[in-house]
Amino acid sequence: MTDQQGERTRIILDTDLSMGAPGSDIDDGFALALAVADPTLELELVTTVGGNSDVVTSTRLSVELLSVLGRPDIPVVRGAAWPLDPRWRRPDQEVALEDAGDRSGALEMAARILAEPGQLTVVAIGPLTNVALALLLDPRVAQAVREIVVMGGVYLEQTNVGWMPGEYNFWCDPSAADVLLHSGAPLRLVGLDVTRRVRLSRDEARRMAKDGGRFATLAGQATEGWIDFQNRTKPHEELEHDSCALHDALAVAVVRHPELVTWRRAHVAVETTSPVTRGVAVADLLMWEHPPEPNCQIATAVNPEAFLGHFRAALGRLLP
């Protein structure tokens, strides 16, 4: 969606941020940096969720990274520690919290959206637990939110990891994804089959660490560590060698730059019960007669060069 020229799109970023934790994925950190650096966006709230790391760590890292980015004023509210369905809880999510199923993130998200209908966009780049809770706590959120942009799912391809059949965010909490898809909220979904095509190379990460400021140094070093991890753990997946995908950053970018990807209306459903196909998204592209009603738009292709040009230009604002 595009605002009138000169106006910023106000966003809430819901994230399982892990940049800064050794051996952890880094794209969520770049997404937060892009949300801060893009002059067409106004980041008003960060909510955290358990996913790439436990929710306590994600909250701490989000606060620390906002400080590095020079925006310690942006509030961070801790959200859900584990998925809606306790069957999918992981051992690493057994954090020592009395309020480990914390609804604070969902409550704050819902309150802000309902206070200003049509004004706030949610960008969800982790498991969808907080967003689903906000919708369940008050279904009016679906009509009051301007839009929900999600990094999640796989639509025209499939994952190649047998133990994790669905894309990671949907796999972590398939029930939450199902709530979102049935909510009636305006949805744009950017899936793994598209996000894997926008990549940051090892060479660029090294240049970033050498030439940048506090964020660039942190991000460059973390990216090299993540690339090393992927090289070691994915020896036969050539696409992942010596580079890493900027999944979450692409979802942030398309909020104001939808032309970076190709969109298609679809009806998407997700498997919520079978451990064999847990989190698998099935997209009906509405090609046959009597199709189902579309419930979202999905990204089907991306212009990697255009995205990387936007990404570099925006993050260049963070350099000293």
N, C-alpha and C positions, 0 to 999 in steps of 0.2 A: 504494500500500500504506500501511496505517496502523499505527503503533506503538501500544502501550498509552498511555493518556493520560499526558502529562508526559514521555514518553521522546522523544528526538530520533532522527531518521533520519540515519544516518551515510552521507555521500556522498563520492564522488570525482567531481570535475568535469573533464571532458576538453574542452579548448577551443582555438579558434584566435583568441584574443582580439586585438582590434585597436583598442578604444577608446583614444584618445590619439594615434593616428597620423593625421595630417592626411588628410581626405577618406575616412576608413574607416568601415565599419559600426560601430554602437555597441551593438547589442543584447546582444552577448556580455559587455560590461562591466556592463550592468545585471543580467545573469544572475549574474555573479560577486558583485555587490553583494547581490542577493537571497539567494544561497546563504549569505552571511555574516550578513545581517540577519534572516532568517526564524528565529524562535526555535524552530521545530520541526525545524530542520535542523542538522546538525553537519558542517561542511566539513572533511575531514581531509587531502585531497590535491588538488592541481591538476596535471594533465598537459597538455602543450601539443602542438599539431599544426599543420603548415603548412596554410593555407587562406585566410582573409581577409587574412592577412599571412604572411610567411615565419616559420618556427618560431622563429628567433632573436628576431625582433621580438615575437612573441606571448609568448615566455617572459619577455623583459624587461618588457613591458607588464603581464603578470600579476603579476610581483614588485612593480612600482611601484604597481599599483592596490591590491594587498593592503596595502601600506604606507599608502596613502591611507585605506583602510578601517579602519586600526588593527589589522590582523591579519597582521603580517609573520612571525608564527610558523608560518603554514600553509605547508608545503613545496610548491615548484613544481618539477616534473621535466620537462625537455625531452624531447619524443618525436619522432615521425617528421616529416621535412621534406617528403616527397613521397609520392604514392600507391603502393600495392602494385605496380600495373602501370606500368612505366616509360613506356608509350605515352602516359599521361595527364599526365606531368610537364609543368609550365608553365615558360616561360623565367624567370619571377620566382622560381621555386623553386630555381634553380641557385645556392644560397648557398655561400659559400666555407667548407665544413666537411668535415673528413676523415670525420666520423661523421654526415653529413647524413641517412643512413637510420637514425638513432639509435633503438635499441630500449629505451632507458632508461625512457621513460614507460610502455611496455607491460610491461616487466619489473617495475617497481615496482607497477603496477596489479595484475598477476597475483599477485605475492607477497603483497600485502595481502589480496586477496580469498581466496586459498587459506589464509592463516593464520587467517582467521576466517570459515568458511563460513556463509552465510546472513545476514551482518551488514552488508555494504556494498552500497550502490546506486551504480551508475555513471550519471552524467548526461552524455551525449555531445552536445555542441552545435556540433561542428565536423565535418570529414571523419572518417570512422570508422576511420582507419588504425591508431591506437593500440589501439583496442578489438579490432579484427580480429587484430592481431599478438598481443595477450594471449591470445586464444582459440586461435590457431594454435600459439603457444609451449607452451601447456598446455590441452588441451581440457577439463580438469576445471574450468576457470574458469566454463564455462557452467552447471554445476550448483552451484558454490560462490557465485556472485554472487547477491545477494538479488533484484536486478532491474536491467535496463538501460533507461533512459528516453532516447529519442533525439529531438532536433529534426532531422528530415530527411524527405525524400520529399514527394510530392504524391499524394493518393489518390482524391479525389472530383472533382478538377478537373485542370487541366494548366497547365504554365508557358506563358508567351506570349513567350519569348525564343528565337528560332530557333537561335542559336549555342549555347545552353545548354538542351537539351531537358529535362533532369532538374532537380530542385531542387538548389541549389548544393552542399550537403554530400554528397549522393549522386553528383552529377556529378563532383565532385573526385576521389572514389575509389569508383567503383561496385563494384569487386572487394571492397573492405572491407565495403561494405553487404551484398554477397552472402554473405560469410563469416558475418556477424552473423545474417542471416536463416536460414541453414542450421545454426546452432550449437545450437539447442535451448534457449538461454537464455531466461528470462522477459523479454519485450520489450513496451514500450509506445512507440509511435511518434506523434509530434506533428508533423504535416506543414504545409507552407507554405499549403495552402488554409485551414487553421484559424488559423495564427499571424498571417497577414496581417490578421486581423480585430481584433487587439489593438494599439492604436496610441497613440503619444505625440505630442501636438500641438506645434507650434512655440511657441504661447503658454505651454504648460506647461513646455517646456524653458527658455524665458526666465525664468519665475518661479523655476524651480529654480536657474538660474545666479545669480539676483539674491539669493535668500533663504537658500540652503543653506550648508553647510560645504564642506570641501575636495572631497569626492566630488561633491556636488551642483553645485558650480561647474564642475568638470571635465566632468561628464556633460552638464550643460546646454549648455555651449559646444560640446562635441563633437557633440551632437545637432543643434544649429543648423547646424553645418557639414555634417553628413550629410544633413539635409533640403535644404540648398542644392544639394548634389551631385545628389540624386535629382530635384529640380525641373529641374535643367539637363539631366540625362541621360535622363530618362523624361518627356518633355514631353507625351505623349499618354496616360499612365497616371494617371488622375485620383486613384485611391486613394492614390497615393504623394505627392501634392502637399501640402506644408505639414504633414506628419506622417511618422512612421516606425513600422514594425512592431517589436514587442518579441518577436520569434520565440523567442530563446533563453531569455528570462526566463519565458515561459510553460512551457517544458519543465522549468525548475527548480520553478516553482510547483506543477505537478501531481504532483510526487513525494509531497507530503503533502496536497495538495488536489485529488484526482482529480475531485471534483464540479464543478470549474471547466469541464470539457469533457465531451462525450458520447463514450463508448467503444464500440467494436464489434470483436468478434473477426473476424480476417481471415487469409487466407494471402497474403503479399506476396512478390513476386519483383522483381528489378531487372535491367535490361539492362546487361551488362558489356562488350560488345564493339563494338556498332555505333556509329560516330560520329554517326549520324543520330538515334538514340534513347538515347544514352549517359546512364545514370543514371536513366532513366525507371522509376518504380515502378508495378507493376501489382497492384492489390488485388482478390482474389477475396473477396467478402463472404459466401460460403458459402450462397447463396440457392437453388441448384439441388440436385437430388438427387445423392447421391454426391459431395459437395464434397471438396476436399482438406483435409488436416489444418490447422487454424489454426496459425500460427507467431508470432502477435503480437496485440496489441490496437492499433487505430488510433483517433486522435481524429477525430471526424466533425463536431463543432460545438463552439462555445465560448460562454461567457457573458462578453462583454467587460467589462461593468460590474462583475461580481463579481471578475474577475481584477484590474482596475485598482484596485478598492478594496483588495484584498489587497496588491498591489504598492505602492501609496502608503503603506499602513499600515506595511508592513515597512520600506520605505526611510526612513520618517519616523524610525525608530530611529537612522539615521545622521546626522541633523541635530544641530547643536550644542545 
